[in-house]
């Protein structure tokens, strides 16, 4: 099972997992020494730093971290961003895709909260279901792969991977932001808070935060332009 997933990841050209988080939570993630944690492991004072939506797990898997393959679930990101009144900046954490082939990783071909987690499963078949020709979505809709769709991207834009326990700091590849201005702000903020920013990689890609543009790009077989940012 593990080898089958690992081989398919390589064949599809999958280079990363994505996990998005409010900017205000980023320093806590980077300073804690353990990386991204599932909600049930956060201490009570730590939970205050996170958006309530992050902590509400309708899929029932509070010991897992919600991620997506190659690109963020921009539809869900758009919804939670609109719920933020004061803090509108979000960051996409890019992580090593190796956890796709680790025991305990779960897969869902659509949003993991659908049916309160009814579509979540483990194993190669569950992984492969994310790339099926057609996937049943919400409200009776059906998502189908286009002829040009990026092979690294699941059929449904909202397909999710649930990573058990944590995403270690050493697995974080880069941080995706919406603009150079945001990259500079995040860099300065982290530096002021005492975070070692010397090894952090920032990638500017507005399309990651635009659900319609991202979906269209993926289905047309076009990778959105991503620009590395350096201070």
GIZI-V893377 format. One record per residue. RES is the residue in one small letter. PSI is psi in whole degrees, 0 to 359 (* if undefined). OMEGA is omega in whole degrees, -180 to 180 (NA if undefined). Layout:
# GIZI-V893377
RES_PSI_OMEGA + RES_PSI_OMEGA
This chain:
# GIZI-V893377
x_311_-178 + x_316_179 + x_322_-180 + x_317_178 + x_314_-179 + x_318_180 + x_321_-179 + x_323_177 + x_315_179 + x_318_-178 + x_322_-178 + x_349_-179 + x_30_178 + x_124_-175 + x_350_-174 + x_162_166 + x_158_179 + x_137_174 + x_122_-179 + x_151_-177 + x_152_176 + x_146_180 + x_324_-176 + x_343_179 + x_347_-172 + x_315_-179 + x_321_179 + x_318_180 + x_316_-176 + x_332_-177 + x_340_-174 + x_340_178 + x_349_-178 + x_355_178 + x_212_-178 + x_129_-180 + x_152_173 + x_161_-172 + x_326_-175 + x_347_179 + x_353_-180 + x_134_174 + x_158_-175 + x_318_-180 + x_331_178 + x_326_-177 + x_334_-180 + x_340_-179 + x_347_-173 + x_151_177 + x_137_178 + x_329_179 + x_326_177 + x_326_-174 + x_342_180 + x_112_-175 + x_91_180 + x_344_178 + x_348_177 + x_358_-176 + x_73_-176 + x_350_177 + x_12_178 + x_159_179 + x_128_-179 + x_127_177 + x_171_173 + x_163_-176 + x_126_173 + x_314_-180 + x_152_-179 + x_158_172 + x_85_-173 + x_338_179 + x_314_178 + x_321_177 + x_318_179 + x_320_-178 + x_315_-178 + x_330_177 + x_322_180 + x_338_178 + x_351_179 + x_125_-180 + x_317_-175 + x_323_-174 + x_99_-173 + x_349_-177 + x_134_177 + x_158_-180 + x_140_174 + x_121_177 + x_121_176 + x_129_-178 + x_159_178 + x_138_-180 + x_0_-175 + x_333_-179 + x_348_175 + x_331_-177 + x_39_180 + x_139_176 + x_136_180 + x_344_177 + x_136_-179 + x_157_-176 + x_149_177 + x_127_-177 + x_352_178 + x_190_178 + x_129_-173 + x_338_-180 + x_347_-179 + x_132_-180 + x_29_-179 + x_43_176 + x_12_-175 + x_339_-175 + x_7_-179 + x_137_178 + x_169_178 + x_165_174 + x_172_-176 + x_317_-179 + x_321_178 + x_318_177 + x_311_-177 + x_332_-179 + x_337_179 + x_342_-178 + x_18_179 + x_157_-180 + x_323_178 + x_143_179 + x_129_178 + x_129_-179 + x_198_-178 + x_151_174 + x_34_176 + x_6_180 + x_157_177 + x_126_177 + x_129_-180 + x_146_178 + x_141_175 + x_166_180 + x_332_-176 + x_354_-172 + x_139_178 + x_124_-178 + x_338_-180 + x_349_-175 + x_135_177 + x_161_-178 + x_312_178 + x_129_-180 + x_336_-175 + x_11_176 + x_144_-175 + x_153_173 + x_132_180 + x_113_-176 + x_128_-177 + x_143_168 + x_298_-178 + x_163_167 + x_104_-175 + x_153_179 + x_322_-177 + x_347_178 + x_351_-179 + x_122_-177 + x_318_-176 + x_174_178 + x_123_179 + x_131_-180 + x_167_-172 + x_342_-176 + x_165_176 + x_326_178 + x_316_178 + x_319_179 + x_315_180 + x_318_179 + x_315_-180 + x_318_-179 + x_313_-180 + x_315_-179 + x_314_-179 + x_321_179 + x_316_179 + x_325_-178 + x_4_175 + x_14_178 + x_136_177 + x_106_-176 + x_0_-173 + x_332_-177 + x_2_-179 + x_136_177 + x_126_177 + x_140_178 + x_125_180 + x_122_180 + x_93_180 + x_329_-177 + x_332_179 + x_335_-175 + x_11_180 + x_101_-171 + x_318_-178 + x_316_180 + x_319_-179 + x_314_180 + x_316_-180 + x_319_-179 + x_313_-180 + x_316_-176 + x_342_176 + x_2_178 + x_22_-179 + x_124_173 + x_128_177 + x_146_179 + x_129_179 + x_125_-175 + x_117_175 + x_141_180 + x_135_175 + x_143_-179 + x_*_NA
